[in-house]
């Protein structure tokens, strides 16, 4: 059986237009839980108030990247020039080169003083054009102490008490300890938020939401199945997606009409999810 045919049969069997639990950071499938709403609100407040630096942390799979994509969609438009560094380089000079590249300066200089001069001019040009410059660093836990110090120095680009560059750090909880080692940088982070996993009620609503968003006519998970998903996933969206997607695949293969807890338990016992 061809892959495309299997996928089509999967969707037709369950009555979906799209796969409801794909593990991709799709803003269209963003579920506005209480923690995600609070995180999004703080990011928007930080950028609207020109707070200089903000931090969003959370464990692997809790939805940080998806939230950041939704955030960028919310502020998209002529007012903001947004650069996104998704895998920050370990070397601080290479990091600065990447920053230039993300702002469209692909043929930038090589030396650090020249890089900073070009970047500062870019920030001033944006300001003259009435644009705010925002740098988003995803996977910020990969930043070295040296590179975090460079970020602190970038925040010194100010004019008339206004930050020429705003920096938003998004990463796993390890970034918190790294920042604490740089007290001057920590003091410059005006907005901080740690994204927590879903509770059981939020997990239930999330599973309902994803099915509806994919074109489904109703919920296909039993109450006990949802509880089993929550217990194993610990409320992490990425784990929920993986478990629910496999449940639909197995349910399709065995011609089930609803996802019962036994299917979830079989997947867990098989060791196919971690």
Backbone as numpy.savetxt, mean C-alpha at the origin, in Angstrom:
# Nx Ny Nz CAx CAy CAz Cx Cy Cz
-6.71 -28.77 -19.83 -7.56 -27.57 -19.83 -6.68 -26.32 -19.83
-6.94 -25.41 -20.76 -6.14 -24.20 -20.85 -6.43 -23.27 -19.68
-5.40 -22.47 -19.33 -5.53 -21.57 -18.18 -6.68 -20.59 -18.37
-6.76 -19.97 -19.55 -7.82 -18.99 -19.80 -9.20 -19.62 -19.67
-9.32 -20.86 -20.18 -10.61 -21.55 -20.12 -10.98 -21.85 -18.68
-10.02 -22.30 -17.88 -10.27 -22.59 -16.48 -10.72 -21.34 -15.73
-10.03 -20.21 -16.00 -10.41 -18.96 -15.35 -11.81 -18.52 -15.71
-12.17 -18.68 -16.99 -13.52 -18.31 -17.44 -14.57 -19.19 -16.79
-14.29 -20.47 -16.69 -15.24 -21.40 -16.07 -15.41 -21.09 -14.58
-14.29 -20.75 -13.94 -14.31 -20.36 -12.52 -15.24 -19.17 -12.32
-15.09 -18.15 -13.15 -15.92 -16.95 -13.01 -17.39 -17.25 -13.30
-17.63 -18.01 -14.36 -19.01 -18.33 -14.73 -19.69 -19.18 -13.66
-18.95 -20.12 -13.11 -19.53 -21.01 -12.11 -20.02 -20.24 -10.88
-19.19 -19.29 -10.42 -19.55 -18.55 -9.21 -20.33 -17.27 -9.51
-20.45 -16.91 -10.79 -21.23 -15.73 -11.15 -20.50 -14.42 -10.98
-19.19 -14.43 -11.20 -18.38 -13.21 -11.07 -17.99 -12.67 -12.44
-17.81 -11.37 -12.49 -17.26 -10.72 -13.69 -15.74 -10.66 -13.63
-15.22 -10.57 -12.41 -13.78 -10.50 -12.18 -13.43 -11.41 -11.01
-12.16 -11.74 -10.91 -11.73 -12.55 -9.77 -11.80 -11.71 -8.50
-12.57 -12.13 -7.52 -12.82 -11.27 -6.35 -11.66 -11.16 -5.37
-10.74 -12.11 -5.41 -9.70 -12.11 -4.38 -8.29 -12.16 -4.96
-8.10 -11.48 -6.08 -6.75 -11.35 -6.62 -5.88 -10.53 -5.66
-4.63 -10.96 -5.50 -3.73 -10.26 -4.58 -2.91 -9.22 -5.33
-3.58 -8.21 -5.84 -2.91 -7.09 -6.49 -3.44 -5.80 -5.86
-2.61 -4.77 -5.77 -3.05 -3.52 -5.14 -3.97 -2.70 -6.04
-5.19 -3.19 -6.21 -6.17 -2.56 -7.10 -7.05 -1.60 -6.30
-6.93 -0.29 -6.55 -7.75 0.67 -5.80 -9.25 0.44 -5.95
-9.65 -0.20 -7.06 -11.07 -0.45 -7.28 -11.63 -1.43 -6.27
-10.75 -2.25 -5.68 -11.17 -3.23 -4.68 -10.80 -2.77 -3.27
-10.55 -1.50 -3.12 -10.18 -0.98 -1.81 -11.38 -0.98 -0.87
-11.22 -1.65 0.27 -12.28 -1.74 1.26 -12.02 -0.72 2.36
-12.96 0.18 2.53 -12.79 1.26 3.48 -13.15 0.80 4.90
-12.26 -0.02 5.47 -12.44 -0.42 6.86 -12.13 0.77 7.76
-12.41 0.63 9.04 -12.12 1.73 9.96 -10.62 2.08 9.99
-9.72 1.08 10.12 -8.29 1.45 10.11 -7.83 2.04 8.78
-8.35 1.53 7.66 -7.93 2.05 6.37 -8.47 3.47 6.14
-9.67 3.71 6.61 -10.23 5.05 6.51 -9.42 6.04 7.32
-9.02 5.63 8.53 -8.22 6.50 9.38 -6.85 6.77 8.75
-6.24 5.73 8.21 -4.95 5.91 7.56 -5.03 6.83 6.37
-6.05 6.65 5.54 -6.23 7.49 4.36 -6.50 8.94 4.77
-7.31 9.12 5.79 -7.62 10.47 6.26 -6.36 11.19 6.73
-5.51 10.48 7.44 -4.28 11.11 7.94 -3.33 11.47 6.81
-3.23 10.61 5.81 -2.35 10.92 4.68 -2.85 12.14 3.93
-4.15 12.20 3.69 -4.72 13.34 2.97 -4.55 14.62 3.78
-4.77 14.53 5.07 -4.58 15.71 5.93 -3.13 16.18 5.88
-2.20 15.23 5.93 -0.78 15.59 5.91 -0.40 16.32 4.64
-0.90 15.85 3.50 -0.52 16.48 2.24 -1.24 17.82 2.05
-2.49 17.90 2.49 -3.23 19.15 2.34 -2.67 20.25 3.25
-2.15 19.87 4.39 -1.60 20.84 5.33 -0.10 21.03 5.16
0.49 20.35 4.17 1.91 20.52 3.91 2.77 20.16 5.11
2.52 18.99 5.70 3.16 18.62 6.95 4.62 18.19 6.83
5.13 18.07 5.63 6.55 17.77 5.47 6.84 16.30 5.41
6.50 15.56 6.45 6.81 14.13 6.48 5.72 13.37 7.22
5.34 12.21 6.66 4.33 11.36 7.28 4.80 9.92 7.19
4.30 9.10 8.11 4.70 7.70 8.18 3.46 6.82 8.28
3.37 5.83 7.37 2.32 4.81 7.44 3.03 3.46 7.57
2.79 2.77 8.68 3.42 1.47 8.90 2.36 0.40 9.06
2.79 -0.84 8.90 1.88 -1.96 9.06 2.56 -3.25 8.65
2.03 -4.36 9.14 2.63 -5.66 8.84 2.42 -6.05 7.37
3.18 -7.01 6.91 3.07 -7.51 5.54 1.63 -7.95 5.27
1.09 -7.48 4.16 -0.23 -7.94 3.74 -1.41 -7.22 4.36
-1.16 -6.10 5.06 -2.28 -5.41 5.72 -2.93 -4.37 4.81
-2.39 -4.15 3.62 -3.04 -3.24 2.67 -2.41 -1.88 2.53
-1.15 -1.74 2.93 -0.48 -0.43 2.87 -0.35 0.07 1.43
0.08 -0.82 0.53 0.32 -0.39 -0.85 -0.99 -0.01 -1.54
-2.03 -0.80 -1.31 -3.33 -0.46 -1.90 -3.82 0.87 -1.37
-3.67 1.09 -0.07 -4.08 2.36 0.52 -3.31 3.52 -0.10
-2.01 3.32 -0.34 -1.21 4.39 -0.94 -1.66 4.68 -2.36
-2.07 3.64 -3.09 -2.58 3.85 -4.46 -3.87 4.65 -4.44
-4.75 4.33 -3.50 -6.00 5.08 -3.36 -5.69 6.53 -2.99
-4.76 6.71 -2.09 -4.34 8.05 -1.69 -3.86 8.85 -2.89
-3.04 8.24 -3.74 -2.53 8.95 -4.92 -3.65 9.30 -5.89
-4.63 8.41 -6.00 -5.79 8.72 -6.85 -6.56 9.91 -6.31
-6.69 9.98 -4.99 -7.44 11.06 -4.36 -6.81 12.43 -4.61
-5.48 12.47 -4.67 -4.80 13.76 -4.79 -4.29 14.00 -6.21
-4.61 13.08 -7.12 -4.10 13.22 -8.49 -4.64 14.49 -9.13
-3.81 15.08 -9.96 -4.22 16.31 -10.64 -3.06 17.26 -10.77
-3.33 18.43 -11.28 -2.27 19.37 -11.57 -1.55 19.94 -10.38
-2.14 19.86 -9.20 -1.52 20.52 -8.05 -0.29 19.77 -7.54
-0.24 18.45 -7.72 0.83 17.65 -7.12 1.72 17.00 -8.17
3.02 17.08 -7.93 4.00 16.33 -8.69 4.47 15.21 -7.78
4.10 13.97 -8.14 4.31 12.84 -7.24 5.38 11.91 -7.80
6.38 11.63 -6.98 7.39 10.63 -7.30 7.26 9.46 -6.35
7.35 8.23 -6.88 7.16 7.04 -6.06 8.39 6.14 -6.17
9.06 5.93 -5.07 10.18 4.99 -5.00 9.65 3.72 -4.35
9.63 2.61 -5.12 8.98 1.39 -4.62 9.96 0.42 -3.98
11.21 0.43 -4.40 12.22 -0.43 -3.82 13.48 0.40 -3.58
13.54 1.10 -2.46 14.63 2.05 -2.23 16.00 1.39 -2.23
16.94 2.06 -2.89 18.31 1.57 -2.96 18.99 1.68 -1.59
19.92 0.76 -1.34 20.65 0.79 -0.07 21.61 1.96 -0.01
22.25 2.25 -1.12 23.21 3.35 -1.17 22.48 4.68 -1.25
22.88 5.64 -0.44 22.16 6.91 -0.36 22.24 7.70 -1.65
23.40 7.67 -2.33 23.54 8.40 -3.60 22.65 7.77 -4.66
22.61 6.45 -4.72 21.73 5.77 -5.68 20.27 6.08 -5.36
19.96 6.20 -4.10 18.59 6.57 -3.71 18.24 7.95 -4.26
19.15 8.91 -4.10 18.90 10.26 -4.60 18.77 10.27 -6.13
19.55 9.45 -6.80 19.42 9.33 -8.26 18.04 8.81 -8.64
17.57 7.82 -7.87 16.24 7.25 -8.12 15.16 8.31 -7.90
15.34 9.14 -6.88 14.39 10.22 -6.64 14.31 11.15 -7.84
15.48 11.53 -8.37 15.49 12.38 -9.56 14.75 11.71 -10.71
15.02 10.42 -10.89 14.39 9.68 -11.98 12.87 9.67 -11.84
12.38 9.47 -10.62 10.93 9.43 -10.39 10.26 10.77 -10.65
11.03 11.84 -10.62 10.48 13.15 -10.95 10.79 13.56 -12.39
11.13 12.57 -13.20 11.31 12.81 -14.63 12.67 13.32 -15.04
13.65 13.26 -14.15 15.00 13.73 -14.46 15.90 12.52 -14.65
15.70 11.83 -15.76 16.39 10.56 -16.00 17.86 10.72 -16.35
18.24 11.87 -16.85 19.64 12.08 -17.22 20.32 13.02 -16.23
20.08 12.75 -14.94 20.61 13.61 -13.89 22.10 13.42 -13.68
22.69 14.25 -12.86 24.13 14.18 -12.56 24.45 12.96 -11.69
25.76 12.72 -11.50 26.21 11.56 -10.76 26.66 11.90 -9.34
27.23 13.06 -9.15 27.75 13.39 -7.83 26.63 13.89 -6.93
26.78 13.64 -5.63 25.75 14.01 -4.67 25.47 15.51 -4.66
26.47 16.38 -4.61 26.18 17.83 -4.61 25.40 18.27 -5.85
25.75 17.70 -7.00 25.04 18.07 -8.23 23.62 17.53 -8.23
23.45 16.33 -7.70 22.11 15.74 -7.61 21.20 16.64 -6.76
21.71 17.05 -5.61 20.91 17.88 -4.71 20.59 19.23 -5.32
21.53 19.77 -6.09 21.30 21.06 -6.74 20.21 20.94 -7.79
20.26 19.87 -8.59 19.23 19.66 -9.61 17.87 19.43 -8.96
17.86 18.65 -7.89 16.60 18.37 -7.20 16.01 19.64 -6.61
16.84 20.45 -5.98 16.34 21.69 -5.40 15.75 22.61 -6.48
16.40 22.65 -7.62 15.88 23.49 -8.71 14.52 22.96 -9.19
14.40 21.62 -9.23 13.12 21.01 -9.61 12.02 21.42 -8.63
12.34 21.41 -7.36 11.36 21.77 -6.33 10.95 23.24 -6.46
11.92 24.09 -6.74 11.62 25.52 -6.90 10.78 25.75 -8.15
11.11 25.04 -9.23 10.32 25.17 -10.46 8.87 24.75 -10.22
8.69 23.66 -9.50 7.32 23.22 -9.18 6.57 24.27 -8.37
7.27 24.84 -7.40 6.63 25.86 -6.58 6.23 27.07 -7.42
7.12 27.49 -8.33 6.81 28.62 -9.20 5.61 28.35 -10.09
5.41 27.06 -10.42 4.27 26.67 -11.27 3.02 26.36 -10.45
3.11 26.58 -9.13 1.96 26.34 -8.27 1.71 24.87 -7.95
2.77 24.08 -8.00 2.63 22.65 -7.74 3.38 22.26 -6.47
2.81 21.30 -5.76 3.44 20.72 -4.58 4.21 19.46 -5.01
5.36 19.23 -4.38 6.18 18.06 -4.72 6.10 17.04 -3.60
5.69 15.84 -3.95 5.48 14.78 -2.96 6.28 13.55 -3.36
7.10 13.06 -2.43 7.86 11.83 -2.63 7.28 10.75 -1.71
6.87 9.63 -2.32 6.36 8.49 -1.57 7.38 7.37 -1.66
7.81 6.89 -0.50 8.79 5.80 -0.45 8.10 4.56 0.10
7.83 3.59 -0.78 7.23 2.32 -0.35 8.35 1.37 0.07
7.99 0.37 0.86 8.98 -0.57 1.42 10.08 0.20 2.15
9.67 1.20 2.91 10.63 2.09 3.57 11.47 1.38 4.62
11.04 0.19 5.06 11.85 -0.55 6.03 13.20 -0.97 5.45
13.34 -0.89 4.11 14.60 -1.24 3.46 15.61 -0.10 3.50
15.18 1.08 3.90 16.08 2.22 3.94 17.16 2.02 5.00
18.37 2.38 4.67 19.46 2.32 5.63 19.44 3.57 6.50
20.18 3.53 7.59 20.30 4.71 8.45 20.87 5.89 7.69
21.81 5.60 6.79 22.42 6.67 5.99 21.40 7.32 5.07
20.56 6.50 4.45 19.56 7.04 3.53 18.46 7.79 4.28
18.09 7.31 5.46 17.12 8.04 6.27 17.66 9.42 6.64
18.96 9.50 6.88 19.56 10.80 7.16 19.48 11.70 5.93
19.65 11.13 4.74 19.49 11.93 3.52 18.07 12.46 3.40
17.10 11.64 3.76 15.71 12.09 3.72 15.50 13.24 4.69
16.08 13.13 5.87 15.97 14.23 6.83 16.54 15.52 6.25
17.66 15.40 5.56 18.29 16.59 4.97 17.45 17.15 3.82
16.76 16.26 3.09 15.90 16.74 2.01 14.77 17.61 2.56
14.35 17.31 3.79 13.29 18.11 4.40 13.75 19.51 4.77
15.05 19.74 4.64 15.58 21.09 4.86 15.32 22.01 3.68
14.86 21.42 2.57 14.49 22.26 1.43 13.19 22.98 1.77
13.31 24.18 2.29 12.16 24.96 2.71 12.30 26.39 2.21
11.17 27.06 2.12 11.15 28.45 1.71 9.98 29.13 2.41
10.30 30.16 3.20 9.26 30.90 3.92 8.38 29.97 4.75
9.05 29.10 5.52 8.37 28.16 6.42 7.50 27.15 5.67
7.79 26.95 4.43 7.03 26.00 3.61 7.97 24.92 3.10
7.56 23.66 3.24 8.37 22.57 2.72 8.29 22.55 1.20
9.44 22.55 0.55 9.45 22.39 -0.90 9.23 20.94 -1.31
9.55 20.02 -0.40 9.37 18.59 -0.66 8.69 17.95 0.55
7.60 17.24 0.28 6.95 16.42 1.31 7.34 14.97 1.07
7.65 14.25 2.16 8.08 12.85 2.07 7.14 11.98 2.88
6.57 10.96 2.23 5.70 10.01 2.91 6.38 8.65 2.89
6.62 8.08 4.07 7.28 6.79 4.22 6.23 5.72 4.51
6.27 4.64 3.74 5.32 3.54 3.90 6.10 2.25 4.04
5.95 1.57 5.18 6.76 0.38 5.37 6.29 -0.51 6.50
6.97 -1.61 6.64 6.69 -2.57 7.70 7.15 -2.00 9.05
6.70 -2.60 10.15 6.98 -2.03 11.48 8.46 -1.80 11.79
9.37 -2.50 11.09 10.79 -2.30 11.35 11.23 -0.86 11.11
10.51 -0.16 10.24 10.89 1.23 9.93 10.77 2.11 11.17
9.88 1.76 12.09 9.67 2.58 13.29 10.94 2.61 14.14
11.54 1.43 14.35 12.78 1.38 15.14 13.92 2.13 14.45
13.98 2.03 13.13 15.03 2.73 12.40 14.88 4.24 12.56
13.65 4.71 12.48 13.41 6.15 12.61 13.72 6.63 14.03
13.43 5.80 15.01 13.71 6.19 16.39 15.19 6.39 16.65
16.03 5.76 15.83 17.47 5.95 15.97 17.92 7.29 15.40
17.05 7.93 14.66 17.35 9.24 14.08 16.35 10.24 14.67
16.64 10.71 15.85 15.69 11.57 16.57 15.32 12.83 15.81
16.28 13.50 15.14 15.90 14.70 14.38 14.87 14.39 13.28
15.01 13.22 12.63 14.03 12.84 11.62 12.70 12.49 12.26
12.74 11.76 13.36 11.51 11.39 14.05 10.70 12.62 14.44
11.38 13.66 14.88 10.69 14.87 15.29 10.07 15.62 14.12
10.53 15.32 12.91 9.98 15.99 11.73 8.77 15.26 11.15
8.51 14.05 11.63 7.37 13.28 11.13 6.11 13.74 11.86
5.33 14.54 11.19 4.17 15.17 11.84 2.98 14.24 11.96
2.85 13.30 11.01 1.70 12.39 10.99 2.22 10.96 10.97
1.77 10.16 11.93 2.16 8.75 12.02 0.91 7.90 12.19
0.90 6.75 11.53 -0.23 5.84 11.71 0.21 4.41 11.44
-0.19 3.50 12.33 0.09 2.08 12.15 -1.20 1.38 11.75
-1.18 0.77 10.59 -2.37 0.13 10.03 -2.54 -1.25 10.66
-3.62 -1.46 11.38 -3.84 -2.74 12.05 -4.61 -3.69 11.14
-4.56 -4.99 11.40 -5.37 -5.96 10.64 -6.86 -5.79 10.93
-7.69 -6.46 10.15 -9.13 -6.44 10.37 -9.50 -7.25 11.62
-10.58 -6.83 12.26 -11.19 -7.71 13.25 -12.17 -8.63 12.54
-12.86 -9.49 13.29 -13.74 -10.48 12.66 -14.86 -9.82 11.87
-15.49 -8.80 12.43 -16.58 -8.13 11.72 -16.08 -7.46 10.44
-14.91 -6.84 10.50 -14.34 -6.21 9.30 -13.96 -7.25 8.27
-13.49 -8.41 8.72 -13.16 -9.51 7.80 -14.41 -9.97 7.06
-15.50 -10.13 7.81 -16.76 -10.54 7.19 -17.22 -9.53 6.15
-17.19 -8.25 6.51 -17.62 -7.21 5.57 -16.69 -7.14 4.36
-15.40 -7.37 4.60 -14.42 -7.35 3.51 -14.70 -8.46 2.49
-14.99 -9.66 3.00 -15.29 -10.79 2.12 -16.57 -10.52 1.34
-17.59 -9.97 1.99 -18.82 -9.59 1.29 -18.53 -8.56 0.20
-17.75 -7.53 0.57 -17.46 -6.42 -0.34 -16.74 -6.90 -1.60
-15.73 -7.75 -1.43 -14.95 -8.20 -2.58 -15.82 -9.02 -3.55
-16.72 -9.82 -3.02 -17.60 -10.61 -3.88 -18.54 -9.70 -4.68
-19.10 -8.71 -4.00 -20.01 -7.79 -4.67 -19.28 -6.97 -5.71
-18.07 -6.52 -5.39 -17.29 -5.71 -6.31 -16.93 -6.49 -7.57
-16.82 -7.80 -7.43 -16.47 -8.66 -8.57 -17.68 -9.05 -9.39
-18.87 -8.55 -9.00 -20.08 -8.82 -9.77 -20.95 -9.91 -9.21
-20.63 -10.41 -8.02 -21.43 -11.46 -7.42 -22.78 -10.96 -6.93
-23.71 -11.88 -6.79 -25.07 -11.52 -6.37 -25.29 -11.65 -4.87
-24.31 -12.17 -4.17 -24.47 -12.34 -2.73 -23.25 -13.02 -2.14
-23.30 -13.26 -0.85 -22.19 -13.90 -0.17 -22.26 -15.42 -0.33
-21.12 -16.03 -0.64 -21.04 -17.46 -0.87 -20.25 -18.19 0.22
-19.93 -17.49 1.31 -19.19 -18.09 2.42 -20.12 -18.29 3.61
-20.05 -19.45 4.21 -20.83 -19.68 5.42 -20.22 -18.89 6.57
-21.00 -18.69 7.62 -20.53 -17.97 8.80 -19.30 -18.66 9.39
-19.34 -19.99 9.44 -18.22 -20.75 10.00 -16.98 -20.66 9.11
-17.19 -20.59 7.80 -16.06 -20.46 6.87 -15.36 -19.12 7.07
-16.14 -18.07 7.24 -15.56 -16.74 7.45 -14.78 -16.72 8.76
-15.31 -17.35 9.77 -14.60 -17.40 11.05 -13.29 -18.15 10.91
-13.30 -19.23 10.11 -12.07 -20.00 9.89 -11.05 -19.18 9.10
-11.53 -18.42 8.12 -10.65 -17.53 7.35 -10.02 -16.50 8.28
-10.82 -15.92 9.13 -10.31 -14.90 10.04 -9.27 -15.48 11.00
-9.58 -16.65 11.56 -8.66 -17.26 12.54 -7.30 -17.53 11.91
-7.29 -18.00 10.67 -6.01 -18.34 10.04 -5.28 -17.12 9.50
-6.04 -16.17 8.95 -5.43 -15.00 8.31 -5.03 -13.93 9.32
-5.60 -14.01 10.52 -5.39 -13.00 11.55 -5.81 -11.61 11.06
-6.76 -11.58 10.13 -7.30 -10.31 9.66 -6.43 -9.58 8.65
-5.41 -10.23 8.09 -4.55 -9.59 7.10 -5.16 -9.76 5.71
-5.46 -8.67 5.01 -6.14 -8.77 3.71 -5.45 -9.69 2.71
-4.12 -9.67 2.65 -3.43 -10.51 1.67 -3.67 -11.99 1.95
-3.64 -12.38 3.22 -3.90 -13.77 3.58 -5.37 -14.13 3.34
-6.26 -13.19 3.62 -7.68 -13.43 3.36 -7.90 -13.69 1.87
-7.29 -12.85 1.04 -7.44 -13.00 -0.41 -6.95 -14.36 -0.87
-5.77 -14.74 -0.41 -5.19 -16.02 -0.83 -6.07 -17.19 -0.44
-6.54 -17.17 0.78 -7.36 -18.27 1.30 -8.71 -18.33 0.58
-9.35 -17.20 0.39 -10.66 -17.17 -0.27 -10.57 -17.54 -1.74
-9.51 -17.12 -2.40 -9.33 -17.46 -3.82 -9.17 -18.97 -3.98
-8.34 -19.59 -3.14 -8.18 -21.04 -3.19 -9.47 -21.76 -2.85
-10.24 -21.20 -1.91 -11.51 -21.82 -1.53 -12.47 -21.85 -2.71
-12.53 -20.76 -3.47 -13.39 -20.73 -4.65 -12.91 -21.71 -5.71
-11.59 -21.83 -5.86 -11.05 -22.77 -6.84 -11.40 -24.21 -6.48
-11.21 -24.57 -5.21 -11.52 -25.93 -4.77 -13.02 -26.18 -4.79
-13.80 -25.18 -4.39 -15.25 -25.31 -4.44 -15.76 -25.50 -5.85
-15.15 -24.81 -6.80 -15.50 -24.97 -8.21 -15.17 -26.38 -8.68
-13.98 -26.86 -8.31 -13.57 -28.19 -8.74 -14.44 -29.30 -8.19
-14.96 -29.12 -6.99 -15.81 -30.15 -6.36 -17.30 -29.84 -6.49
-17.62 -28.83 -7.30 -19.02 -28.49 -7.61 -19.83 -28.11 -6.37
-19.22 -27.37 -5.46 -19.95 -26.88 -4.29 -20.78 -25.65 -4.66
-21.81 -25.42 -3.90 -22.64 -24.25 -4.13 -22.33 -23.12 -3.14
-21.63 -23.47 -2.09 -21.28 -22.50 -1.07 -19.94 -22.93 -0.46
-19.20 -21.98 0.06 -17.92 -22.29 0.69 -18.17 -22.56 2.18
-18.00 -23.83 2.57 -18.17 -24.22 3.96 -16.82 -24.20 4.68
-16.87 -24.27 5.98 -15.64 -24.22 6.78 -14.73 -25.40 6.49
-15.30 -26.53 6.06 -14.48 -27.70 5.79 -13.49 -27.43 4.65
-13.92 -26.66 3.66 -13.02 -26.32 2.55 -11.86 -25.48 3.07
-12.16 -24.53 3.92 -11.10 -23.68 4.49 -10.14 -24.53 5.31
-10.66 -25.43 6.11 -9.81 -26.27 6.95 -8.94 -27.19 6.10
-9.47 -27.70 4.98 -8.68 -28.56 4.10 -7.51 -27.79 3.51
-7.75 -26.54 3.10 -6.68 -25.73 2.54 -5.59 -25.49 3.58
-6.01 -25.16 4.79 -5.06 -24.90 5.87 -4.25 -26.15 6.20
-4.94 -27.29 6.27 -4.26 -28.55 6.62 -3.32 -29.02 5.52
-3.62 -28.64 4.28 -2.74 -29.02 3.16 -1.45 -28.22 3.16
-1.41 -27.13 3.93 -0.20 -26.32 3.98 0.01 -25.45 2.76
-1.08 -25.19 2.00 -0.95 -24.38 0.78 -0.97 -22.88 1.06
-1.35 -22.51 2.28 -1.28 -21.11 2.69 -0.49 -21.04 3.98
0.17 -19.91 4.18 1.04 -19.74 5.34 0.54 -18.63 6.24
